[in-house]
Amino acid sequence: MKKPNEASVAQSVNEIVNFLETTSQLAFTLEDSHLEIKQGEDGKVLCFDLGGVDKVLLRTDFDGSGFIQVNFKDKTKVLITKSLVGFKPFEITGFDPAKIPKVVTTVDLNSVYKAIEDILDSEDTYQTATELEVLKKVYQSIMLGAEQVGFEMRAEKLWFSSFLLNTNAATA
């Protein structure tokens, strides 16, 4: 007979896997007690220990689309839709959380990156500096939020670090 905790982990695994099997944009690998979910849109991989799952909730979006909410014991959570994994952005001290949606995805980093490029190409230096500061915080918030829930963000962190070094050198 399974222990209560093992039974709840098995039930959580079943709920997550059953949902993932209905998606076409997400691929998954289940090994031992780890689950990896790969998003088709950007190739990002979410990896987490199934023993860290607290609860799985089947939910429906405002348009009737089904998704699951996975709550972890460390109080983080992810929303798994048919095509992407959503998560809460990391709260950065001194940054107004109203400037960013409550749920974001790693795909959002591409939009922020493009906005940063557009601003760097802009001629308006005052507006550029102000908007660039906001976009840096937005990028960092999404990147750290993704990392916090289990996405590998090494490449994004390297780009962000080199970007900060280059923009700081340019303004020095």
Secondary structure, 3 states (H helix, E strand, C coil): CCCHHHHHHHHHHHHHHHHHCCCCCEEEEEECCEEEEEECCCCCEEEEEHHHEEEEEEEECCCCCEEEEEEECCCCEEEECCCCEEECCCCCCCCCHHHCCCCECCCHHHHHHHHHHHHHCCCCHHHHHHHHHHHHHHHHHHHHHHHHHCECCHHHHHHHHHHHHHHHHHHC
